[in-house]
Amino acid sequence: MAKRFHLANGERVPYSERKRFIGTTPYASRAAHFRIEQCENDDLESLAYSLVKLLGVDTGDEPMATRHSASLCDGFPNELQAFLDECRGTTDLEDASYFEARFERSPDYARLRRLLEGARRHPCREESGN
């Protein structure tokens, strides 16, 4: 599945709410679950969930978007949690302006690349039992 984030004239697609759900429930971003227009950050958030799943975290059918990043990334390099937190943008979902502000900003791809490279260089931590 592919989605355009910019119109033919180069402008960003407009922010909107009440969109239909797009994605695979366990891997979908928070914006997808809230039925909000998705952006580049949502693709990266879903990528982080895919990485967590590939590393062996079993969440069943529970959406990873509902779990705190510390519990998803427990036992893995700190950079993986930092990557997920950067993609999510905030943990304060009570702030109504959160999704619209997140939609308007482009990801810092250089920082995200550094975090993933850092995670690759560090061994996994021992599980804490959470």
N, C-alpha and C positions, 0 to 999 in steps of 0.2 A: 504494500500500500504506500502511496506517495501523496504528499500534501504540499501545496505551494503556500509559502508564507508571504510572498510578495506578488503583487499584481503585475501585469505586463508593463505598466508605466513605472515600475520600480517601487511604488508605495507598498507599505505593509498592508496585508488584508485587515479589514476592520475588526476590532474587538467585538465579540458578541457573546451573549449568554443563551441558555436554553437550547444548546446544540444537541444533536443526537449523540449517544455514546459511541465512541470510536476506540477500538483497541481490544486487547485480550485482558480480561478483568484482573488477573493477578499482576500483570505488568503495566497496566495503564497508569498514567500520571494522575495526580490529584485533580488537575483541571478537567481531565476526561471524566472522572467520577462525578465532578460537580457540573458536568455538561457545559463547560466553558470553552470558547475558541482556543485551540491549541497552537503552540508556537514552538520554536526550536528547542526551548528549555524542556518541553514535554517529551520530545524525542530523546533528549539526553537523560532525562529522569527515567524513562522506560529502558534505556540502555543500561543504566546503573542497576535497575531491577533484574535485567537479564544477566548481568555479570554476577550479581549476588546469587542468583539461581544456579548459574554454571559453577560457582564455587561451592555449591552443595547446601545452601540454606533451604530448608523445607518449610514452606509456608502453606502447603496444601493449596486450596483454592482461594484462600484469603488474599484480598488485594494488598500488595506490598505498600501501596500508598497510605494505608491506614496504620502502618507500623512506624514506630520511631526509628530514625536512622541508626541510632546506637544499637538497637536490638537486631536490626537487619545485618549490620556490619560487625557484630561481635565476633572476635577471633580473627579478624582480617586487618590488614594495615590501616592505620588511621586515615591515610590518604583516600581510601575508598569511601569512608564515611564523609570526609570533606567534599569529595566529588558529588556524592548524593545530596548533601546539604546545599552545595553551590547550585546544583540543578533545580532543587526544590525552591530555593530562595529564602524561605522563612518557615518557621513552624507555627506562626501565629495566623491560623485560619479564621480567627474572629475578625481580622482586619479586612473589611469589605473591599478596600482598594488594592489588596495584595495581588490578586490575579491580573487586574488590568495593568498595574505597574510592572509586573513580571512579564506580561505580554509585550510591553513596549520596549523592554531592554533586550539587547542581543547577548548571547552567552559570551563569556570571556574564554574563547577557545584555547588560547595560549595557557592560561592558568589551569583549565581542565585537563589539557594534555600533560602538563607538568605533574598534576596530581595522579593521573593514571600511570605515568612513567615511574613516579615515586612508589606507588602501590606495587608495581611489578618488581621493583628492586628489593622490597622488604618481605621477609618471610611472614607467614601468617602467625598471629599470636595464638597462645593457648586459649581454648574456650573457657569462659568464666562461669559457664553453667546457667546463663540467663535464658 
